Amino acid sequence: MRITCPCCGERDRREFTWQGDALALDRPGPDAGEAVWDDYLHLRENAAGSVTDLWYHDPCGAWIVVRRDNVTHAVHDSALAADVARQQSKFVWDEGDLREIGTAP
Amino acid sequence: MGYSGFRVIWEGLTGQKGWKPAWRDPEPKPEYDIVIIGGGGHGLSTAYYLAKEHGLRNIAVLEKGYLGGGNVGRNTTIVRANYFLPGNSEFYSHSLKLWERLESDLNYNVMHSQRGLINLFHSDGQRDAFARRGNAMINQGDDAVLLDREGVRRYLPYLDFDNTRFPIYGGLLHPRGGTARHDAVAWGYARGADSRGVDLLQNCEVTGIDISDGRVTGVQTSRGPIRAKKVAIVVAGRSSQVAAMAGMRLPIESHVLQAFVTEGLKPVIDHVISFGMGHFYISQSDKGGLVFGGDLDFYTSYAARGNLPMKEHVMDAAMTLMPMIGKARVLRSWGGIMDMSPDGSPFIDKTGVEGLFVNCGWNYGGFKAVPGSGFSYAHLIATGNHHAPAARFRLDRFRTGRGIMDEEGTGSQHNLH
């Protein structure tokens, strides 16, 4: 299994650590309530087929969202988690750092 | 038709003509009182105990493939009751007691071999932890012996005791722990359930769960619709897929666990050995093959096969612990779909839908639980009350935070257990 790190290129699976489903990027607000937090932390769609995961590239420290098939183990594509989160309009670049929209600069 | 040694000899002398199929192959009825989704170890034992303990007969087990074709057909056969936490401790203790009567109960040879299981430890801190675990087992009424280094050497002289990274300080021995022939367990329960009137329906895939006014009314299957008053889901790694048919999400992630077996060897490993620090465990089957395995591959998977990095890692651990097996050839490796839960402990519970039950979350430790899980699940389905040894196996324990059973103390992440 090979995964493409956007920074380093296509690398062997051994260089990566799987963190969890990419829903991790959809973190609820602190006051979202017990049911929402329980759902986020513990409940899973756990689908078969195309999934998006969060992986960490150990050598370079990049967090990556990987789209792959968990029935065939084919790896489709990957992107920096920061870019994915920005596309989800959660973050803006603020003087070289990512800032979550709604938080103070 | 009873099985016995006399029967084996008689049939041998008379041309093997008297054997009958071990279970019927009936057509599905349009309705049953109870439908069990999943014809694996837990589903078949649930059907058996519903019939035997509760006298219920109007039951069908629906299996999408062939009976016992899932994890019960591909595990590493270990049977033990050496859990530490309340909730787990009493459950596995009860299950082991059922194992010890199983062959006479089922009239079926499941080759249950209580050869002894040893958990190795490699530091003073680990010794303390295992002493604590052993005391918990003894308090539960089970058996545990703390061995020092020389104690382990008397049982397992072939280990690398002076290993630089993980020197062996001692081990926790569980004399009543051991192995059993996994297929035989499934078949014994199948035969027992069938002989008591349960219909075993193979090649019968559930494609939908019918719910009306918050109550389950039946299932849709590849062999037609079947109405039911109660529906019990017990499908291990596919729990989320079946629960989704009822509009439910579960606290489950499906991960792949690999296992391996070598060519047949003369008896060389007489116990079950668990090398926790190397994430490795091994025993020898009665056919002579070494049966061993290690960790998950650590990414979600429904492939029922794993990848080479974890294979290498397991072989590393094997060579680290017992270099003597280095020349044995690995004949087969395979993978299964493990239903991993956030604390590594299972669920036997009602759901929000009246008459719908779910049993899942056994992670990679479901085989030893086959008798206990079936017994407790049958009790819940038949009476509506939780069976005392399984009373803590609740779906809502993460939401409240009460009753979490995290044996390894690794926290609420599914793949860390």
Interface residues (C-beta under 8 A of the other chain):
Chain A: M1 D12 R13 R14 T17 W18 G20 D21 E34 A35 D38 D39 L41 H42 L43 R44 E45 N46 A47 A48 V51 D53 N70 V71 T72 H73
Chain B: S240 Q241 A244 R249 L250 P251 I252 E253 S254 F298 Y299 T300 S301 Y302 A303 N307 P309 P342 F398 R399 S412 Q413 H414 N415
